[in-house]
Amino acid sequence: MKVRINTIKREVIMKIKERIKTIIDDYSFATDEARERNKIKSYFKGPSEADESPWTYVKDPILLKVKGHLATFNSLIDKIRR
């Protein structure tokens, strides 16, 4: 019985590790994509036009939820500042 529980725990830990790796890879890709697009835009349109955010290019569902919460937090902070 203990062996089965330990095996299940290991499987869950491995799934969590894989999920974290996927999230990190997705955000890294999004950061690289935003950086490259900013380089291109700043070259052709000027530095003031290069305002791409990595959050524009994330695809992972967890990161999309974080993106939604960030917008909410930013709007609440703006209301407090006013």
Secondary structure in CASP SS format (residue, H / E / C, confidence):
PFRMAT SS
TARGET T0000
AUTHOR 0000-0000-0000
METHOD secondary structure of the structure
MODEL  1
M C 1.00
K H 1.00
V H 1.00
R H 1.00
I H 1.00
N H 1.00
T H 1.00
I H 1.00
K H 1.00
R H 1.00
E H 1.00
V H 1.00
I H 1.00
M H 1.00
K H 1.00
I H 1.00
K H 1.00
E H 1.00
R H 1.00
I H 1.00
K H 1.00
T H 1.00
I H 1.00
I H 1.00
D H 1.00
D H 1.00
Y H 1.00
S H 1.00
F H 1.00
A H 1.00
T H 1.00
D H 1.00
E H 1.00
A H 1.00
R H 1.00
E H 1.00
R H 1.00
N H 1.00
K H 1.00
I H 1.00
K H 1.00
S H 1.00
Y H 1.00
F H 1.00
K H 1.00
G C 1.00
P H 1.00
S H 1.00
E H 1.00
A C 1.00
D C 1.00
E C 1.00
S C 1.00
P H 1.00
W H 1.00
T H 1.00
Y C 1.00
V C 1.00
K C 1.00
D C 1.00
P H 1.00
I H 1.00
L H 1.00
L H 1.00
K H 1.00
V H 1.00
K H 1.00
G H 1.00
H H 1.00
L H 1.00
A H 1.00
T H 1.00
F H 1.00
N H 1.00
S H 1.00
L H 1.00
I H 1.00
D H 1.00
K H 1.00
I H 1.00
R H 1.00
R C 1.00
END
